[in-house]
Every structure is written in C-alpha cells, then in structure tokens.
Amino acid sequence: MDKELIINATENGVELALMEGGKLAELHHQETNSNFAVGDIFIGKIRKLMPGLNAAFVDIGHRKDAFLHYTDLGPKLRSLIKWSNGVINGSINTHRLDNFKYEDEIIKTGKIDQVLSKRWPLLIQILKEPISTKGPRLSCELTLPGRYMVISPFSDSVSVSKKIASSEERKRLHTLAESIKPKNFGLIIRTAAEGKKVQELHEELMHLIGKWEEVFKQLKGCTPPAKLLSELDKTGSVLRDLLSDSFGKIVVNNKELYADIKAYLQNISPDQVNIVQHYTGSKPVFEAFGVTKQVKASFGKTATMSSGAYLIIEKTEAMHVIDVNSGHKMTSGDVEQTILAVNLEAAEEIARQIRLRDIGGLIVIDFIDMKNLEHKRQLSKAMEDFMRKDRSQHTILPLSKFGLMQITRERARPEVVINTAEMCPTCSGTGNITPSILLTDDIERDLESIMQSRPKSPLILRTHPYVEAFLTRGFPSRRAKWSLKFNRWIKVLPDADFHLSEYRFFDGNEDEIRL
C-alpha cells in the first residue's frame, strides 16, 4: 500500500498526516513548546510515596508530579540507582557498563516503600504523556529505540520481533545481535532489521550507545529535576518507526525542515532521499493534498462510509462506544450477506478511526446483530487483520453473545480531538448578521486603509473560494477595477478553511496585516 507523509510546519508547531492508499490514517501534532514526549529521559526527585497505591509521585519539572507504579520499576532498579548516584557524585566516570557490578533484583510482589525513599534522585523515562488531569507516567526500565533495534541498559536479554515471519531470518538476526551486543545491554531487534547486514546493525548500535553516553554526560553533577535526553521530534520518530519501501512521497512546506528530513534520511535510508519534496504552492499544503477535507469528514460524532453506512462514536469517562448503523444498505437482497458486508466495511473504518483519533483505553463496538456463527468468526478475524497496522499495543476480544466487541488499546498520549463544527459564517454565533451585500465594500474600505499605510508593500488577499471567484472572474473583474483604482495588483487566493464572509490581508512575507 502506498504511503505518503504530508508535513505542515507552522509557527506553533508541526502537523503530520500519514496517508495510506489516499486515506488519512494518522494525524500527529507537536507544539514547539512541548516539554514532554514519550521516550524522554529525566533525572527526577521522589516527592511522595503512596504505599496504598504501591506507587510514587516524582518531580520532573511538570506542573503535576509524575506517577511511577511499582510494576514499572523493573527488576534492575537497585542497579539503576547505584549507577545514576555514582555518576552524579563522580565515583563512576564512564558510560560503559562492562565492569559495572549488578545489585540484587527487586521482587515483583514488593512494596514501593521497601525500595525507594522520599527525596531520592531517580533516573526515569516518560511512558505516557500528561493526559487530562493526570501527570506523566514513568518507567525505570530505560530503552533507547532506533530504526532496526532497541537497546536496554542494565539488561542481558536478546529478542527478535515476532513479526518477522521466517524462523531462519529470526535465528540469523538473533545470532548477529548476540555477536555485537555490548556487555550489560539488552537488544530488541525490530521488524525493519529483516534482511539487514551486520554492518548496518552495528552502525545503529554505536549511534544508540552514543545516546546513552549523552545521558551519562548530562547526568554528571546534575541537580534534579532535569531532562537528560529528548526523544526524536515527532517527524523523526514517525519516520524512524514507519519508513519502509512502501513510502512513495514525503511532502514538507518548510525549507529548514525539508533539509533536516533529507539529512536524516541520508543517514537511515539513503536510497529514499529522493522521495522528499519541498512544497511551495500557494494553497496550504494540507488543502493541496486533500488532508483538510479528510480531517473535516473523519472527526466529529458521526463517520460516514462510502456505502452510506455510518458510525456513531461517543466518549464516556470510562470508555469509547462505537455504534454501527447500516443507513440505506439494508434494502438490498440477502439480509445476512448485507449485514456481514456492512460490518466488515465498518470494521475497517473503525480500525482507521482508532488510529487516526489515537483512542486508548476500553473501546466497545456495537456491530449490527448477526446470527450466522461463521459470519461472526469472519468479522473477528477481519478486525484483527485491520488492526495489525496499529503500532500501539492492543487486545481484541471476539464478539459477545450480545453482539458487542471489546478492544483495549494502549493509551500513551492524549486523544486527538478536532472540532469540525463551524461557526455560522454570517452571524458568528450571535444570531445577528451584517448584510452580505456589503462584504465587497468592507474589503475595499480595508484596502484603502492598507494602501495609505503601506503604499509600496506587496499585498495578498485570502478569502473563501466563492468570494475569490466573485472577485476575480468576469471582465472587468472587481480585482481589475481595484488595480486601476490603486495602481497596484492585488493577489487574491482562495482558502477553503475560511468562512464565507471571512477575509484576511497578508504582505509579501505571508505575515498577516492586522487592521
């Protein structure tokens, strides 16, 4: 399936849209001032122990203390604390663990106050970003991910992704991993490593060890709380985890980001550098590639499918509930086959919606009731197949006797929520409207004001496509009359995101002229 990555860089951050076969599959947003991302490594300070929850609250510099449960401490906790304290006080002066002596492992059924104490410094990693009223969730089992592998300090295990089908290839990769693994580092070989040579794996291993060395350098003499290592930005992490031969195009609208992505690809996949394109068109990049329209169609309470069937997606405090409705499809011949077809189409769309909205926790789906047991098995199998593209951990239960399917999905980030409802373009929600016949008069009045204050500056007018057509079509057009009147050409550009009566002026640098 052809994949495309459309990247929209703005002043506030970067938006990424992953397209699969022309359909919007994932939407990511990273704000420029974002301080916490899954995978970031911090040195924190234990603020409070909660024996009742068997957990601790840790200060990492967030307005809410981060949450660390006993089950996320990892068996090598004592070794981690010994190493980090040794680096901070200067008794350990190398990032290598070859000669590091392990401490005894903690037991799985222990208590938090038996292994941690208040105000201790602690080396931790962000497991989940802050969600709603909750602070970040933490783990002491550190991992440093690359494209082909993940390394784990204070571990000796080697494992290979089960998604690699060939047992011979898994055995080969396991042998290679054992041969290059540094002492006291664990290795997880990822699916992307299939068919790769030892040189490529070793080069990435050295890069990841370099990241661990950076943690060591930042930790020396550090005062908690402090960030020691940032995960890749959203663009880099998406490329690292998703890039494959099926990627046909990466489009970015920012020159600096375009250069950074090309340089990044040159390191991880030189043969794919040419798929990166710098978009310089007049339309917003998301609009030019159909992302804006799909966002408006995909978010909201109702999601309609091509057959006319539709989903109702609602969120409660405890779970998400999805109801499948057949629409007009139930009027055709064989009812059982029709129900199966609608449910299969709905399953594919539900899998896409879960990825797109990044829905986590418990999801309950009410499919249209089916009596045929074979049809129920087909639907369960199809749902598993559709969800295989999802990188988040998930569990799917078969249909219950009430026709309900339950899915649990890892929640690592806040759900993507986009309000697709638009304010009334004429009354702006007030119930009172300005006569639309006066719109062109308002634009012309603002034009006169700009001409007086900026007599020589290039000028761009952005407005709704209908208004743009009204201003630029015909002879002589309204724009042509303005050019004669003001002795200057005004560039008029359509923008589908604008309301019918909305318009804005920009200068030659695309900076908005505020009146």
VENJOZI-V774147 format. One record per residue. PSI is psi as a letter, one per 30 degrees, with the letter a starting at -180 (* if undefined). NEAR is the number of other C-alpha atoms within 10 Angstrom. Layout:
psi = [PSI | PSI]
near = [NEAR | NEAR]
This chain:
psi = [k | k | k | k | j | k | k | j | k | l | e | f | a | k | k | k | k | k | k | j | h | f | k | j | e | k | k | k | k | k | k | f | g | k | f | k | k | k | f | k | k | l | j | l | k | k | e | k | k | i | e | e | f | h | l | l | k | k | j | g | f | l | f | k | k | l | k | j | l | e | f | g | e | k | f | g | e | e | e | e | e | e | e | e | e | e | e | e | f | g | f | k | g | k | f | k | g | e | g | k | k | k | l | k | l | l | l | f | g | a | k | e | f | f | f | l | l | k | g | k | k | k | j | l | k | k | e | k | l | k | k | b | f | k | a | l | k | l | k | f | j | k | k | j | k | a | e | f | l | k | k | j | l | h | l | g | l | k | l | k | k | f | f | j | e | k | e | e | e | e | e | e | e | e | e | e | e | e | f | f | k | l | k | g | k | l | k | j | k | l | e | f | f | k | f | l | l | e | e | e | e | e | e | e | e | e | e | e | e | e | e | e | e | e | e | e | e | f | f | j | g | k | j | l | k | k | k | e | k | k | l | l | l | e | e | e | e | e | e | e | f | f | k | a | f | f | k | f | k | j | k | k | g | k | e | e | e | e | e | e | e | e | e | e | e | e | e | f | i | e | f | g | e | f | f | k | k | j | k | g | l | f | l | k | e | e | e | e | g | g | e | e | e | e | e | e | f | f | l | a | e | k | j | k | l | f | f | f | l | l | k | j | j | k | k | l | e | f | l | k | k | k | k | k | k | f | b | g | f | g | f | l | c | j | e | e | e | e | e | e | e | e | e | e | e | e | e | e | e | e | e | e | e | e | e | e | f | h | k | l | b | k | k | k | k | j | l | k | k | k | f | j | e | e | e | e | e | e | e | e | e | e | e | e | e | e | f | f | f | k | f | k | k | l | k | k | k | l | k | l | f | g | g | k | k | k | k | k | k | k | j | f | l | k | k | j | k | k | j | f | k | k | k | k | f | e | f | h | g | f | f | k | k | k | k | f | f | g | e | e | e | e | e | e | e | e | e | e | e | e | e | e | f | i | f | f | k | k | k | k | k | k | l | k | e | e | e | e | e | e | f | f | l | l | k | k | l | e | e | e | e | e | e | e | e | f | h | k | k | k | k | k | k | k | j | f | f | k | l | e | g | k | l | l | k | l | a | f | g | g | k | k | j | k | *]
near = [11 | 12 | 22 | 22 | 24 | 23 | 25 | 20 | 19 | 12 | 7 | 11 | 13 | 19 | 18 | 22 | 23 | 22 | 22 | 16 | 11 | 15 | 15 | 24 | 22 | 20 | 19 | 17 | 17 | 16 | 13 | 12 | 8 | 9 | 12 | 19 | 22 | 19 | 22 | 22 | 27 | 25 | 25 | 25 | 24 | 22 | 17 | 16 | 19 | 13 | 13 | 8 | 11 | 15 | 21 | 24 | 22 | 30 | 24 | 26 | 18 | 14 | 8 | 15 | 21 | 24 | 22 | 24 | 17 | 21 | 17 | 17 | 22 | 17 | 19 | 19 | 23 | 17 | 18 | 23 | 18 | 15 | 22 | 20 | 20 | 15 | 21 | 19 | 13 | 13 | 10 | 17 | 13 | 14 | 17 | 17 | 15 | 11 | 9 | 16 | 12 | 17 | 15 | 11 | 12 | 17 | 12 | 11 | 8 | 12 | 18 | 21 | 15 | 9 | 13 | 19 | 15 | 14 | 15 | 14 | 22 | 23 | 27 | 27 | 26 | 25 | 24 | 22 | 22 | 21 | 14 | 9 | 7 | 12 | 18 | 25 | 23 | 29 | 22 | 24 | 20 | 23 | 21 | 20 | 23 | 21 | 19 | 20 | 22 | 18 | 24 | 19 | 21 | 22 | 17 | 14 | 14 | 18 | 18 | 21 | 17 | 12 | 11 | 16 | 11 | 11 | 10 | 10 | 15 | 22 | 13 | 14 | 25 | 18 | 12 | 17 | 23 | 15 | 11 | 15 | 17 | 19 | 15 | 18 | 19 | 20 | 26 | 20 | 26 | 21 | 18 | 19 | 20 | 19 | 11 | 11 | 11 | 14 | 11 | 12 | 21 | 16 | 10 | 19 | 23 | 13 | 13 | 19 | 18 | 13 | 15 | 21 | 15 | 14 | 21 | 21 | 17 | 18 | 25 | 17 | 12 | 15 | 12 | 20 | 19 | 18 | 22 | 20 | 20 | 16 | 16 | 16 | 13 | 17 | 19 | 15 | 15 | 15 | 19 | 20 | 16 | 16 | 20 | 13 | 12 | 12 | 18 | 16 | 18 | 23 | 21 | 24 | 20 | 17 | 14 | 11 | 17 | 19 | 14 | 14 | 20 | 19 | 14 | 16 | 21 | 14 | 11 | 18 | 15 | 12 | 10 | 18 | 18 | 13 | 14 | 18 | 17 | 16 | 20 | 12 | 9 | 10 | 14 | 17 | 20 | 21 | 14 | 13 | 15 | 14 | 21 | 18 | 15 | 16 | 18 | 13 | 14 | 21 | 19 | 16 | 13 | 15 | 18 | 16 | 17 | 7 | 13 | 12 | 19 | 20 | 23 | 16 | 18 | 13 | 12 | 7 | 5 | 9 | 15 | 17 | 16 | 21 | 17 | 21 | 20 | 21 | 15 | 10 | 16 | 15 | 10 | 9 | 9 | 9 | 13 | 14 | 14 | 16 | 19 | 20 | 17 | 23 | 26 | 20 | 18 | 26 | 23 | 16 | 20 | 21 | 19 | 21 | 20 | 19 | 22 | 23 | 19 | 22 | 23 | 22 | 14 | 17 | 19 | 15 | 21 | 19 | 25 | 16 | 16 | 18 | 10 | 11 | 9 | 10 | 18 | 19 | 13 | 12 | 23 | 18 | 13 | 16 | 22 | 18 | 13 | 16 | 21 | 12 | 12 | 17 | 11 | 14 | 12 | 17 | 12 | 16 | 13 | 17 | 17 | 10 | 9 | 10 | 15 | 17 | 19 | 16 | 16 | 17 | 18 | 16 | 19 | 21 | 18 | 15 | 16 | 16 | 12 | 12 | 10 | 13 | 9 | 11 | 11 | 14 | 13 | 17 | 12 | 13 | 11 | 9 | 8 | 9 | 12 | 10 | 8 | 12 | 8 | 10 | 16 | 15 | 11 | 12 | 15 | 15 | 11 | 14 | 17 | 15 | 12 | 17 | 14 | 9 | 9 | 12 | 14 | 9 | 14 | 15 | 23 | 21 | 19 | 19 | 24 | 19 | 18 | 13 | 21 | 18 | 15 | 14 | 19 | 16 | 12 | 11 | 9 | 10 | 14 | 15 | 21 | 18 | 14 | 17 | 13 | 10 | 10 | 13 | 11 | 16 | 15 | 17 | 14 | 19 | 17 | 19 | 20 | 16 | 15 | 16 | 18 | 17 | 18 | 16 | 18 | 15 | 22 | 17 | 14 | 10 | 10 | 11 | 10 | 14 | 13 | 8 | 8]
